[in-house]
Amino acid sequence: MEPIKVIFQSMEDCQKFVIAVENYPFNIDLQSGRQIIDGKSILGILGFGLYRTLDLRLHTDDEKLAEEILNKIEFCICRENMSIAI
């Protein structure tokens, strides 16, 4: 599966993301540059920092589960004209 761009704008976004993905039976990674962390780790996500665009990789071939996750985490998926209020 192609990487999906995500961004976390608050600690609550990070927490909602981890709760949404933690029970899936496959690896979920977030990448920034050459650094890759476990997407099920709130501390790892916060270590990257907020307001950074990250690449999300779902390590599954099950398109139904992938779509289910993407629907749950829609709040943090980057859109082309997404604006960030700082």
Phi and psi in radians as a Rosetta constraint file:
Dihedral C 1 N 2 CA 2 C 2 CIRCULARHARMONIC -1.164 0.35
Dihedral N 2 CA 2 C 2 N 3 CIRCULARHARMONIC 2.566 0.35
Dihedral C 2 N 3 CA 3 C 3 CIRCULARHARMONIC -1.153 0.35
Dihedral N 3 CA 3 C 3 N 4 CIRCULARHARMONIC 2.595 0.35
Dihedral C 3 N 4 CA 4 C 4 CIRCULARHARMONIC -2.016 0.35
Dihedral N 4 CA 4 C 4 N 5 CIRCULARHARMONIC 2.343 0.35
Dihedral C 4 N 5 CA 5 C 5 CIRCULARHARMONIC -1.389 0.35
Dihedral N 5 CA 5 C 5 N 6 CIRCULARHARMONIC 2.233 0.35
Dihedral C 5 N 6 CA 6 C 6 CIRCULARHARMONIC -2.277 0.35
Dihedral N 6 CA 6 C 6 N 7 CIRCULARHARMONIC 2.764 0.35
Dihedral C 6 N 7 CA 7 C 7 CIRCULARHARMONIC -2.548 0.35
Dihedral N 7 CA 7 C 7 N 8 CIRCULARHARMONIC 2.438 0.35
Dihedral C 7 N 8 CA 8 C 8 CIRCULARHARMONIC -1.945 0.35
Dihedral N 8 CA 8 C 8 N 9 CIRCULARHARMONIC 2.185 0.35
Dihedral C 8 N 9 CA 9 C 9 CIRCULARHARMONIC -1.796 0.35
Dihedral N 9 CA 9 C 9 N 10 CIRCULARHARMONIC -0.105 0.35
Dihedral C 9 N 10 CA 10 C 10 CIRCULARHARMONIC -2.742 0.35
Dihedral N 10 CA 10 C 10 N 11 CIRCULARHARMONIC 2.888 0.35
Dihedral C 10 N 11 CA 11 C 11 CIRCULARHARMONIC -1.117 0.35
Dihedral N 11 CA 11 C 11 N 12 CIRCULARHARMONIC -0.580 0.35
Dihedral C 11 N 12 CA 12 C 12 CIRCULARHARMONIC -1.134 0.35
Dihedral N 12 CA 12 C 12 N 13 CIRCULARHARMONIC -0.656 0.35
Dihedral C 12 N 13 CA 13 C 13 CIRCULARHARMONIC -1.055 0.35
Dihedral N 13 CA 13 C 13 N 14 CIRCULARHARMONIC -0.755 0.35
Dihedral C 13 N 14 CA 14 C 14 CIRCULARHARMONIC -1.067 0.35
Dihedral N 14 CA 14 C 14 N 15 CIRCULARHARMONIC -0.792 0.35
Dihedral C 14 N 15 CA 15 C 15 CIRCULARHARMONIC -1.125 0.35
Dihedral N 15 CA 15 C 15 N 16 CIRCULARHARMONIC -0.791 0.35
Dihedral C 15 N 16 CA 16 C 16 CIRCULARHARMONIC -1.065 0.35
Dihedral N 16 CA 16 C 16 N 17 CIRCULARHARMONIC -0.679 0.35
Dihedral C 16 N 17 CA 17 C 17 CIRCULARHARMONIC -1.099 0.35
Dihedral N 17 CA 17 C 17 N 18 CIRCULARHARMONIC -0.880 0.35
Dihedral C 17 N 18 CA 18 C 18 CIRCULARHARMONIC -1.085 0.35
Dihedral N 18 CA 18 C 18 N 19 CIRCULARHARMONIC -0.740 0.35
Dihedral C 18 N 19 CA 19 C 19 CIRCULARHARMONIC -1.069 0.35
Dihedral N 19 CA 19 C 19 N 20 CIRCULARHARMONIC -0.663 0.35
Dihedral C 19 N 20 CA 20 C 20 CIRCULARHARMONIC -1.212 0.35
Dihedral N 20 CA 20 C 20 N 21 CIRCULARHARMONIC -0.547 0.35
Dihedral C 20 N 21 CA 21 C 21 CIRCULARHARMONIC -1.890 0.35
Dihedral N 21 CA 21 C 21 N 22 CIRCULARHARMONIC -0.217 0.35
Dihedral C 21 N 22 CA 22 C 22 CIRCULARHARMONIC -1.123 0.35
Dihedral N 22 CA 22 C 22 N 23 CIRCULARHARMONIC -0.423 0.35
Dihedral C 22 N 23 CA 23 C 23 CIRCULARHARMONIC -1.704 0.35
Dihedral N 23 CA 23 C 23 N 24 CIRCULARHARMONIC 0.103 0.35
Dihedral C 23 N 24 CA 24 C 24 CIRCULARHARMONIC -1.395 0.35
Dihedral N 24 CA 24 C 24 N 25 CIRCULARHARMONIC 2.477 0.35
Dihedral C 24 N 25 CA 25 C 25 CIRCULARHARMONIC -1.470 0.35
Dihedral N 25 CA 25 C 25 N 26 CIRCULARHARMONIC 0.489 0.35
Dihedral C 25 N 26 CA 26 C 26 CIRCULARHARMONIC -2.462 0.35
Dihedral N 26 CA 26 C 26 N 27 CIRCULARHARMONIC 2.877 0.35
Dihedral C 26 N 27 CA 27 C 27 CIRCULARHARMONIC -1.294 0.35
Dihedral N 27 CA 27 C 27 N 28 CIRCULARHARMONIC 2.509 0.35
Dihedral C 27 N 28 CA 28 C 28 CIRCULARHARMONIC -2.284 0.35
Dihedral N 28 CA 28 C 28 N 29 CIRCULARHARMONIC 2.076 0.35
Dihedral C 28 N 29 CA 29 C 29 CIRCULARHARMONIC -2.000 0.35
Dihedral N 29 CA 29 C 29 N 30 CIRCULARHARMONIC 2.609 0.35
Dihedral C 29 N 30 CA 30 C 30 CIRCULARHARMONIC -2.101 0.35
Dihedral N 30 CA 30 C 30 N 31 CIRCULARHARMONIC 2.403 0.35
Dihedral C 30 N 31 CA 31 C 31 CIRCULARHARMONIC -2.258 0.35
Dihedral N 31 CA 31 C 31 N 32 CIRCULARHARMONIC 2.404 0.35
Dihedral C 31 N 32 CA 32 C 32 CIRCULARHARMONIC -2.313 0.35
Dihedral N 32 CA 32 C 32 N 33 CIRCULARHARMONIC 1.920 0.35
Dihedral C 32 N 33 CA 33 C 33 CIRCULARHARMONIC 1.121 0.35
Dihedral N 33 CA 33 C 33 N 34 CIRCULARHARMONIC -2.161 0.35
Dihedral C 33 N 34 CA 34 C 34 CIRCULARHARMONIC -1.653 0.35
Dihedral N 34 CA 34 C 34 N 35 CIRCULARHARMONIC -0.095 0.35
Dihedral C 34 N 35 CA 35 C 35 CIRCULARHARMONIC -1.495 0.35
Dihedral N 35 CA 35 C 35 N 36 CIRCULARHARMONIC 2.298 0.35
Dihedral C 35 N 36 CA 36 C 36 CIRCULARHARMONIC -2.201 0.35
Dihedral N 36 CA 36 C 36 N 37 CIRCULARHARMONIC 2.318 0.35
Dihedral C 36 N 37 CA 37 C 37 CIRCULARHARMONIC -2.239 0.35
Dihedral N 37 CA 37 C 37 N 38 CIRCULARHARMONIC 2.847 0.35
Dihedral C 37 N 38 CA 38 C 38 CIRCULARHARMONIC -1.232 0.35
Dihedral N 38 CA 38 C 38 N 39 CIRCULARHARMONIC 2.118 0.35
Dihedral C 38 N 39 CA 39 C 39 CIRCULARHARMONIC -1.219 0.35
Dihedral N 39 CA 39 C 39 N 40 CIRCULARHARMONIC -0.129 0.35
Dihedral C 39 N 40 CA 40 C 40 CIRCULARHARMONIC -1.673 0.35
Dihedral N 40 CA 40 C 40 N 41 CIRCULARHARMONIC 0.142 0.35
Dihedral C 40 N 41 CA 41 C 41 CIRCULARHARMONIC -1.916 0.35
Dihedral N 41 CA 41 C 41 N 42 CIRCULARHARMONIC 1.925 0.35
Dihedral C 41 N 42 CA 42 C 42 CIRCULARHARMONIC -1.122 0.35
Dihedral N 42 CA 42 C 42 N 43 CIRCULARHARMONIC -0.630 0.35
Dihedral C 42 N 43 CA 43 C 43 CIRCULARHARMONIC -1.160 0.35
Dihedral N 43 CA 43 C 43 N 44 CIRCULARHARMONIC -0.653 0.35
Dihedral C 43 N 44 CA 44 C 44 CIRCULARHARMONIC -1.108 0.35
Dihedral N 44 CA 44 C 44 N 45 CIRCULARHARMONIC -0.761 0.35
Dihedral C 44 N 45 CA 45 C 45 CIRCULARHARMONIC -1.112 0.35
Dihedral N 45 CA 45 C 45 N 46 CIRCULARHARMONIC -0.811 0.35
Dihedral C 45 N 46 CA 46 C 46 CIRCULARHARMONIC -1.146 0.35
Dihedral N 46 CA 46 C 46 N 47 CIRCULARHARMONIC -0.501 0.35
Dihedral C 46 N 47 CA 47 C 47 CIRCULARHARMONIC -1.116 0.35
Dihedral N 47 CA 47 C 47 N 48 CIRCULARHARMONIC -0.547 0.35
Dihedral C 47 N 48 CA 48 C 48 CIRCULARHARMONIC -1.217 0.35
Dihedral N 48 CA 48 C 48 N 49 CIRCULARHARMONIC -0.519 0.35
Dihedral C 48 N 49 CA 49 C 49 CIRCULARHARMONIC 1.703 0.35
Dihedral N 49 CA 49 C 49 N 50 CIRCULARHARMONIC 2.766 0.35
Dihedral C 49 N 50 CA 50 C 50 CIRCULARHARMONIC -1.446 0.35
Dihedral N 50 CA 50 C 50 N 51 CIRCULARHARMONIC 2.845 0.35
Dihedral C 50 N 51 CA 51 C 51 CIRCULARHARMONIC 1.113 0.35
Dihedral N 51 CA 51 C 51 N 52 CIRCULARHARMONIC 0.460 0.35
Dihedral C 51 N 52 CA 52 C 52 CIRCULARHARMONIC -1.957 0.35
Dihedral N 52 CA 52 C 52 N 53 CIRCULARHARMONIC 2.363 0.35
Dihedral C 52 N 53 CA 53 C 53 CIRCULARHARMONIC -1.371 0.35
Dihedral N 53 CA 53 C 53 N 54 CIRCULARHARMONIC 2.182 0.35
Dihedral C 53 N 54 CA 54 C 54 CIRCULARHARMONIC -2.077 0.35
Dihedral N 54 CA 54 C 54 N 55 CIRCULARHARMONIC 2.676 0.35
Dihedral C 54 N 55 CA 55 C 55 CIRCULARHARMONIC -1.649 0.35
Dihedral N 55 CA 55 C 55 N 56 CIRCULARHARMONIC 2.162 0.35
Dihedral C 55 N 56 CA 56 C 56 CIRCULARHARMONIC -1.716 0.35
Dihedral N 56 CA 56 C 56 N 57 CIRCULARHARMONIC 2.265 0.35
Dihedral C 56 N 57 CA 57 C 57 CIRCULARHARMONIC -2.166 0.35
Dihedral N 57 CA 57 C 57 N 58 CIRCULARHARMONIC 2.152 0.35
Dihedral C 57 N 58 CA 58 C 58 CIRCULARHARMONIC -1.744 0.35
Dihedral N 58 CA 58 C 58 N 59 CIRCULARHARMONIC 2.101 0.35
Dihedral C 58 N 59 CA 59 C 59 CIRCULARHARMONIC -1.619 0.35
Dihedral N 59 CA 59 C 59 N 60 CIRCULARHARMONIC 1.240 0.35
Dihedral C 59 N 60 CA 60 C 60 CIRCULARHARMONIC -2.610 0.35
Dihedral N 60 CA 60 C 60 N 61 CIRCULARHARMONIC 2.656 0.35
Dihedral C 60 N 61 CA 61 C 61 CIRCULARHARMONIC -1.759 0.35
Dihedral N 61 CA 61 C 61 N 62 CIRCULARHARMONIC -0.055 0.35
Dihedral C 61 N 62 CA 62 C 62 CIRCULARHARMONIC -1.413 0.35
Dihedral N 62 CA 62 C 62 N 63 CIRCULARHARMONIC 1.737 0.35
Dihedral C 62 N 63 CA 63 C 63 CIRCULARHARMONIC -1.114 0.35
Dihedral N 63 CA 63 C 63 N 64 CIRCULARHARMONIC -0.550 0.35
Dihedral C 63 N 64 CA 64 C 64 CIRCULARHARMONIC -1.143 0.35
Dihedral N 64 CA 64 C 64 N 65 CIRCULARHARMONIC -0.779 0.35
Dihedral C 64 N 65 CA 65 C 65 CIRCULARHARMONIC -1.166 0.35
Dihedral N 65 CA 65 C 65 N 66 CIRCULARHARMONIC -0.693 0.35
Dihedral C 65 N 66 CA 66 C 66 CIRCULARHARMONIC -1.067 0.35
Dihedral N 66 CA 66 C 66 N 67 CIRCULARHARMONIC -0.774 0.35
Dihedral C 66 N 67 CA 67 C 67 CIRCULARHARMONIC -1.126 0.35
Dihedral N 67 CA 67 C 67 N 68 CIRCULARHARMONIC -0.675 0.35
Dihedral C 67 N 68 CA 68 C 68 CIRCULARHARMONIC -1.058 0.35
Dihedral N 68 CA 68 C 68 N 69 CIRCULARHARMONIC -0.787 0.35
Dihedral C 68 N 69 CA 69 C 69 CIRCULARHARMONIC -1.102 0.35
Dihedral N 69 CA 69 C 69 N 70 CIRCULARHARMONIC -0.815 0.35
Dihedral C 69 N 70 CA 70 C 70 CIRCULARHARMONIC -1.047 0.35
Dihedral N 70 CA 70 C 70 N 71 CIRCULARHARMONIC -0.608 0.35
Dihedral C 70 N 71 CA 71 C 71 CIRCULARHARMONIC -1.181 0.35
Dihedral N 71 CA 71 C 71 N 72 CIRCULARHARMONIC -0.645 0.35
Dihedral C 71 N 72 CA 72 C 72 CIRCULARHARMONIC -1.238 0.35
Dihedral N 72 CA 72 C 72 N 73 CIRCULARHARMONIC -0.549 0.35
Dihedral C 72 N 73 CA 73 C 73 CIRCULARHARMONIC -1.860 0.35
Dihedral N 73 CA 73 C 73 N 74 CIRCULARHARMONIC 0.380 0.35
Dihedral C 73 N 74 CA 74 C 74 CIRCULARHARMONIC -0.944 0.35
Dihedral N 74 CA 74 C 74 N 75 CIRCULARHARMONIC -0.533 0.35
Dihedral C 74 N 75 CA 75 C 75 CIRCULARHARMONIC -1.112 0.35
Dihedral N 75 CA 75 C 75 N 76 CIRCULARHARMONIC -0.366 0.35
Dihedral C 75 N 76 CA 76 C 76 CIRCULARHARMONIC -2.008 0.35
Dihedral N 76 CA 76 C 76 N 77 CIRCULARHARMONIC 0.055 0.35
Dihedral C 76 N 77 CA 77 C 77 CIRCULARHARMONIC -1.352 0.35
Dihedral N 77 CA 77 C 77 N 78 CIRCULARHARMONIC 2.286 0.35
Dihedral C 77 N 78 CA 78 C 78 CIRCULARHARMONIC -1.224 0.35
Dihedral N 78 CA 78 C 78 N 79 CIRCULARHARMONIC 2.401 0.35
Dihedral C 78 N 79 CA 79 C 79 CIRCULARHARMONIC -1.922 0.35
Dihedral N 79 CA 79 C 79 N 80 CIRCULARHARMONIC 2.768 0.35
Dihedral C 79 N 80 CA 80 C 80 CIRCULARHARMONIC -1.000 0.35
Dihedral N 80 CA 80 C 80 N 81 CIRCULARHARMONIC -0.767 0.35
Dihedral C 80 N 81 CA 81 C 81 CIRCULARHARMONIC -1.870 0.35
Dihedral N 81 CA 81 C 81 N 82 CIRCULARHARMONIC 0.575 0.35
Dihedral C 81 N 82 CA 82 C 82 CIRCULARHARMONIC -1.202 0.35
Dihedral N 82 CA 82 C 82 N 83 CIRCULARHARMONIC 2.315 0.35
Dihedral C 82 N 83 CA 83 C 83 CIRCULARHARMONIC -1.853 0.35
Dihedral N 83 CA 83 C 83 N 84 CIRCULARHARMONIC 2.526 0.35
Dihedral C 83 N 84 CA 84 C 84 CIRCULARHARMONIC -2.014 0.35
Dihedral N 84 CA 84 C 84 N 85 CIRCULARHARMONIC 2.181 0.35
Dihedral C 84 N 85 CA 85 C 85 CIRCULARHARMONIC -1.654 0.35
Dihedral N 85 CA 85 C 85 N 86 CIRCULARHARMONIC 2.035 0.35
